[in-house]
């Protein structure tokens, strides 16, 4: 276990050296997840190059740092780990909320990125309706965080696959239940207040890869199609699955991320 002091707490990360011929792949998990979300994928990628996985603040073994974990704060945490590991240039891939953090990082540190990957994520800010949903979610977490997690995790999987992937759903629920109320609410508030970062894609400074799910109800496919075609996206992959395609269509995601990373 690797821990790094940051602000008033500690950050947990996993650094796996690999073939130095390839620039490192840095992985950022999504909301209610941690570095364990990459367990079924990272070993395959690590055979080709270095892989760094980070527990974002309030998730996994990283401490909660504030009442609101803004995307900017979490991007700052990512940079702290990257600097500590002496990584000067890398490929950054973020799942869902991790993609929001990756976009914030790309906005402030484009010179460090070989590529930016949005893995079932979006550059768009929350709509007013979505912000209201976040507020209700934060209130529910404070009332009964167990019930919130048990209700939320299955919704991340498309309905056609929930039955077949019950073991994975229960495993994710158990891992998410390890999170504190403070960490969950801080992430919800950070996502609610994040800004639109479509301009990061339009600038063309950093090559962008987009990995989306045809059945994704969290980041709808039709929405992704609109902004990805209108902005500077260099690489596109559509999984036949939903938001948790890295589980329900694992090998496809392994292959496509590997191709995006190594063929850059």
Buried (B, 14 or more C-beta within 10 A) or exposed (E): EBBBEBBEBBBBBBBBEBEEEBBBBBBBBBBBBBBBBBEBBBEBBBEBBBBBBBBBBBBBBBBBBBEBBBBBBBBBBBBBBBEBBEBEEBBBBBBBBBBBBBBBBBBEBEEBBBBBBBBBBBBBBBEEEEEEBBEEBBEBBEEEBEEBBBEBBBEBBBEEBBEEBEEBBEBBBEBBEEBBBBBBBBBBBBBBBBBEBBEBBBBEBBBBBBBBBBBBBBBBBEEBBEBBEEBBBBBBBBBEBBBBBBBBBBEBBBEBBBEBBBEB
